[in-house]
């Protein structure tokens, strides 16, 4: 695979806000690449710069080595799927899909065949003659997808395409989008604020925050080895405590998180004094009476509350210094439930405890 | 992507140039004329004179008094009916609401004229009562103006308040009830405050329209002069007219209407409550007897405002000799109008069609600029284009004469001066109609077209303009209707062959040719009612907001 899209030091400023602060990225041909971040992080701004609806203040955008940012939007040959689908309400499903082909003056026979083919891919062929107001949200989404793919774009951009669908349909559609993208091999840039969706759908993803790219990587790496406190806390559930380093402790480092509790953690370079301690709920395990896990840090707390979520049971524990952590018990055993107010012992595996510079 | 020097920059330039020539220059010239002394120097003499002599100054008080009374009467008449239409299950509600739009589009001077037909010196009712020995006071003067304008304008309040009541979500009143309020308390603490901005908005609209109206006081006011009519009589005075004093009166008129608009902006502008409505409050269904009574009341009020149209239509088929009408069926009046002044009718249709078309074209483009291409320049354009909204037709009339009767631009005596006056008066309405629809079209639809390879300009035409079309067409029809019934600027600007149907009606009424005036009025009303009812049928509820 070779790089198809290069974003070089792109900046964009709105009156007061720095929407993009020198963003650089490279997207590989055929890749499914996601821009993930909270609202206002600049992900949609970046996508619209690539699409041509916004002009960067500085930097370059290249597609296959050719300047893209100087080209008017309608000459970029980029397919786009919008958050609200942007279906043309005055055209039928077929005409919506044929719209881009007509602009390219595709001969009638080929046009028909290509539009129908695109509709077949999204299973909308039987509804080709419908008017858009007769379609459900999910169906409109499929038409938007077919319309963008029918022009065989160099790049497919998707701006939060699933955010207007209900939870179940959202999961179905994301599987389908991924399947289609694999089949057709279209390089896709996908924007979402939903970290679960991003992990599930992406080949690689870029986590953005406040106009910057925080981390680029495979979903697994971004989850397991976040390079910043922001990424660690934005992706997946996490517990965060502040503490101060006490020094090496075996192969680990000790952190005093208050209440006399010293937590062992993965050593991190360049840290001293106050640190932010982050660990995932699955790094914590409740211990039975007198139980122990060799090598783990043992701790004590009181059950503050619990939530039954079906496959898991989530406990919130109050620690001695008053801070709150949570942990998940998988396949909860109804006979071994801990009650609210009950004092419990737990273990934290040091390999799963990450350290970051304390904020501020 | 937005490039410098594209077609939209050109449209912005053209719009600014047009507004400069058609608004800034005439209004500047008007102000200048009011400040110019006989010796050619600057003077406040005319303003002193206008305010010092009761003959002039009392017209300001008259205008405020008449508009105040009309507003009050409109509120009294309209609010109960609005409540009935919104909250009570009344048969034929949709029909009543459509009919309520008709008075708004009938020119007030036809209303005034029909009240003269009924209650004037030789009116049907007056003579009938005289036969049985009862003398009633005539309808001329202040109370006649108030009567005519109230019945013309109260639907503004009616439709706005009924709309606000229907936009109220049921949950709001339920929430108040759930918190322990009695229905009566809910009404006073929730329903009334939430609809108050609409009541105020409707009332101020009535006030402004009444204040700026020229036709009704001209026809039924007789000696009772208001600002627009004194400006006119100063202008066409038998001693050759007094342009400086007329300009002074016109300037004072603009000052008043601008002040009213500012009050409106301050009182209502920011207080609209945005509500996401899911369920309107279901109408109550009273006992059959009460229901019949309420239906009768609503129909009576709306029917009363349609009396003028009815009286005029019936009269048009009477035999007539000057002010004397004989109740025999005759087409003589129509013959007279069609043979004597066919040119006026074609003028009216041609001028209002062309000016409405121009309004729609430029109005749509300006709306697009203002909504989709926000910049300092387009924001300024948005404000400038709304200026005509504050300027009564009378003022446009005087200003255009003052500005365009000598070089460099001479337009007086041509059709162009009428066309341009109509065009600039109605431009704000077209821009508002256009931007209202544009706000309902998501910008991404146009972006989708661009990303599929269609150039921005073509995308605008193929997608955005196409989606705006239904709104543009109905907005255009309403503009046309307002233009063809225009009298206040026309009366200053028409010349010889370029007379219009409204001028014909006015002159026939003035010279007591009641028969042909009725025929001309009927032609005008039919021409106006049919398209308005068609738009209403096309757009349903939204037509109300468009008016």
Interface residues (C-beta under 8 A of the other chain):
Chain A: X51 X52 X53 X54 X55 X72 X73 X74 X75 X76 X77 X78 X79 X80 X82 X83 X84 X86 X87 X88 X89 X90 X99 X100 X103 X104 X144 X147 X148 X151
Chain B: X1 X2 X442 X444 X445 X447 X448 X449 X450 X451 X452 X453 X454 X455 X456 X459 X463 X466 X467
